[in-house]
Amino acid sequence: MQNPSRRAILRAAAVAGWASELTGGVASMKFEARETVRLGFVGLGGRGKSLLKNFLAIPGVRVTALCDVVKDRVWEAQQMMAQAGQPAAASYHSGEGEFQDLARRDDVDLVCIATPWRWHAPMVLFNLSQGRHCAVEVPAATTLEECWALVDASEKFRRHCIQLENCCYGHNELMVLNMVREGLFGELTHAETAYLHDQRDEFFSAGRAGDWRRYEHLRRNGNLYPTHGLGPVARYMDINQGDRLESLVSMSSPARSLAWYRDQHLPSTDPRRQEKYICGDHNVSLIQTARGRLITLAHNVCTPEPYDRINLVAGSKGIFRDYPPRIYLDGRTKGEGWESPDSYIDSFRHPLWKRLGKLAGEQEAHGGMDFIMCYRLIECMREGLAPEMDVYDAATWSAPGPLSELSVARGSSPVPFPDFTRGRWKGQTA
Ligand SMILES: NC(=O)c1ccc[n+]([C@@H]2O[C@H](COP(=O)([O-])OP(=O)(O)OC[C@H]3O[C@@H](n4cnc5c(N)ncnc54)[C@H](O)[C@@H]3O)[C@@H](O)[C@H]2O)c1
C-alpha cells in the first residue's frame, strides 16, 4: 500500500477521467486473430508458475517477457521455458514498477498478472493504457473504485481485461452450465456457493503467499475471495446477460481461528503473535438479482474443514449440489434422496471437456480446469473471437469483496450492487 508507483497509477486513471470518453461496451469485442499469441507474465510465484506451465503446453503460444520482483523466480520461469523448448524471454526483476517496462513492449499481446491482490488493478490499468490485453488473477480488484476503473479503462482503450476465474471451467461447473441451458432445472430461483478452504498453514508459511494474504485479514472484514464461488453461478444465471446482481447483505462471524492457530504454532517471541485479525472466520452474503433470484455466497479460509465450493443451483424442476456432486430432478429422481449425477455425465459433459479432457488431465493444476481455461483463452485469441469472460464479469464477480465489507461495517445493511454494464445487461443474451 506504500508503493508510490502503485498509487500513482491508480491516481492517473482517476485523473484521466477515462469514463468520460466512453466508446461503448467491450463484452462482444473480438480479438484481432493471430497465428501466435505472445504472452508476458508478471508475478511468478506459486500461481504465476502454474499458469506459465499451462500456457507453455498450448499450441500457438510464445512467451516473450517475464517479470517478478524476486530474481530467482524469473530464473526458474526461464528454466521452464527452456524445458518447453521456447527461446529465453526478456527478464524484469529490478523493482516493483518494472512491470511498466514489460507493458511498453510491442511484442506482447496478452499480459498474465498473478501478483498479490493490491497490485492487480494498477497493473491491469497500466497495461490496458499501453494497448495490452490483460489476463488477471482473482480477484481482479479489491475496491469499487478499482472495479469501475477497470471497466472504464477497458472501454476507453478497447482492450480486454479477463479475470482468470478457473472454476468456471471445472468439469462439473461446465456440465451443470450445460444442464441449465438445456432446461433441466426449469426456471432458476436460487444458488448457494462459497470458497471454504482451510489456508491456515499457508498463511504462516515462509516464502509462500502467506504474508500478503494474512495482511488482508488485519484490515478487512468481509468476503475477501468471492470469485471462485460466484463466477460459475453467475454464468448459470446469465448475470450481465439478461439478469444482474442488484443488492447484497453480508454478515461475519467473530474472527477466532487464525489467531488460535497462530498461537498454537508460533513461539511467543514471533512478531506475528502481535497481529490482530479482524476478518470474521465465516462470512455469508445474500445477493438478490434484478429478476428476484437469490444467491448465498460464503467465505471461510481459516476454520478447520474440508474444501468446499458448494456449487448449488436450483430451479422449478430440480437442484444440483457439489462436494460431492449430487442431483435431484422432479419426476426423474426416485424417492426423496439425492441421486448421483453419473448417469447424466455422458449426455451433458461440456463440449470443451469432450474435446480437451484428456489433454487437461495431463496437467495436474486443479484437475485440469486451469488448462481448459488457458486453452480456451488462447483459442479465442487465435481465432479472433471475443473472450468468454470480460471486464464486466471481472468487476461484478470481484465487487462482493468491498460490498460485503461495506455491509458488515453498516451492521449488515443492504448495499446496492453497481451495474458495471451501464444497463447493457438487459439487451444481452448468453
Ligand atoms: N485461480 C486460482 O486458483 C488461484 C490459486 C492461487 C492463487 N491465485 C491468485 O494468484 C495471485 C498470486 O498468488 P500466489 O499464490 O502465486 O502468490 P505468491 O506470493 O506466491 O506470488 C506472487 C508473486 O508476485 C510477485 N510480485 C509482487 N509484487 C510484484 C511487482 N510489483 N512486480 C512483479 N512481481 C511482483 C512476488 O514476488 C511473487 O513471486 C493472487 O491473486 C491469488 O489470489 C489464484
The ligand as a Tripos MOL2 file, in Angstrom:
@<TRIPOS>MOLECULE
LIG
   44    48     1     0     0
SMALL
NO_CHARGES

@<TRIPOS>ATOM
      1 N1         -7.1760  -19.0620   -9.5640 N.am      1 LIG1
      2 C1         -6.6160  -19.8180   -8.6250 C.2       1 LIG1
      3 O1         -6.9550  -20.9740   -8.4440 O.2       1 LIG1
      4 C2         -5.5410  -19.2310   -7.7880 C.ar      1 LIG1
      5 C3         -4.7370  -20.0420   -6.9730 C.ar      1 LIG1
      6 C4         -3.7300  -19.4360   -6.2400 C.ar      1 LIG1
      7 C5         -3.5390  -18.0600   -6.3020 C.ar      1 LIG1
      8 N2         -4.3360  -17.3100   -7.0880 N.ar      1 LIG1
      9 C6         -4.1400  -15.8690   -7.2150 C.3       1 LIG1
     10 O2         -2.8850  -15.6500   -7.8560 O.3       1 LIG1
     11 C7         -2.2800  -14.4750   -7.3440 C.3       1 LIG1
     12 C8         -0.8710  -14.7890   -6.8370 C.3       1 LIG1
     13 O3         -0.9700  -15.7400   -5.8040 O.3       1 LIG1
     14 P1          0.2830  -16.6550   -5.4120 P.3       1 LIG1
     15 O4         -0.2510  -17.7180   -4.5330 O.co2     1 LIG1
     16 O5          1.0350  -17.0490   -6.6320 O.co2     1 LIG1
     17 O6          1.1390  -15.6200   -4.5620 O.3       1 LIG1
     18 P2          2.7360  -15.5750   -4.4540 P.3       1 LIG1
     19 O7          3.0420  -14.6910   -3.3060 O.co2     1 LIG1
     20 O8          3.2700  -16.9830   -4.4420 O.co2     1 LIG1
     21 O9          3.1810  -14.9080   -5.8240 O.3       1 LIG1
     22 C9          3.0660  -13.5450   -6.0820 C.3       1 LIG1
     23 C10         4.2930  -13.1250   -6.8660 C.3       1 LIG1
     24 O10         4.1600  -11.7540   -7.2490 O.3       1 LIG1
     25 C11         5.4480  -11.1470   -7.1270 C.3       1 LIG1
     26 N3          5.2890   -9.6870   -7.0490 N.ar      1 LIG1
     27 C12         4.8000   -8.9510   -6.0150 C.ar      1 LIG1
     28 N4          4.7820   -7.6420   -6.3460 N.ar      1 LIG1
     29 C13         5.2650   -7.5550   -7.6090 C.ar      1 LIG1
     30 C14         5.5080   -6.4650   -8.5040 C.ar      1 LIG1
     31 N5          5.2270   -5.2010   -8.1730 N.pl3     1 LIG1
     32 N6          6.0300   -6.7390   -9.7190 N.ar      1 LIG1
     33 C15         6.3290   -8.0270  -10.0780 C.ar      1 LIG1
     34 N7          6.1320   -9.0830   -9.2690 N.ar      1 LIG1
     35 C16         5.5900   -8.8510   -8.0540 C.ar      1 LIG1
     36 C17         6.0180  -11.7870   -5.8680 C.3       1 LIG1
     37 O11         7.4200  -11.6550   -5.7920 O.3       1 LIG1
     38 C18         5.5730  -13.2360   -6.0210 C.3       1 LIG1
     39 O12         6.5230  -14.0160   -6.7180 O.3       1 LIG1
     40 C19        -3.2220  -13.9580   -6.2740 C.3       1 LIG1
     41 O13        -4.0470  -13.0000   -6.8500 O.3       1 LIG1
     42 C20        -4.0560  -15.1560   -5.8850 C.3       1 LIG1
     43 O14        -5.3260  -14.7910   -5.4200 O.3       1 LIG1
     44 C21        -5.3260  -17.8660   -7.8340 C.ar      1 LIG1
@<TRIPOS>BOND
     1     1     2 1
     2     2     3 2
     3     2     4 1
     4     4     5 ar
     5     4    44 ar
     6     5     6 ar
     7     6     7 ar
     8     7     8 ar
     9     8     9 1
    10     8    44 ar
    11     9    10 1
    12     9    42 1
    13    10    11 1
    14    11    12 1
    15    11    40 1
    16    12    13 1
    17    13    14 1
    18    14    15 2
    19    14    16 1
    20    14    17 1
    21    17    18 1
    22    18    19 2
    23    18    20 1
    24    18    21 1
    25    21    22 1
    26    22    23 1
    27    23    24 1
    28    23    38 1
    29    24    25 1
    30    25    26 1
    31    25    36 1
    32    26    27 ar
    33    26    35 ar
    34    27    28 ar
    35    28    29 ar
    36    29    30 ar
    37    29    35 ar
    38    30    31 1
    39    30    32 ar
    40    32    33 ar
    41    33    34 ar
    42    34    35 ar
    43    36    37 1
    44    36    38 1
    45    38    39 1
    46    40    41 1
    47    40    42 1
    48    42    43 1
@<TRIPOS>SUBSTRUCTURE
     1 LIG1         1 GROUP 0 **** ****
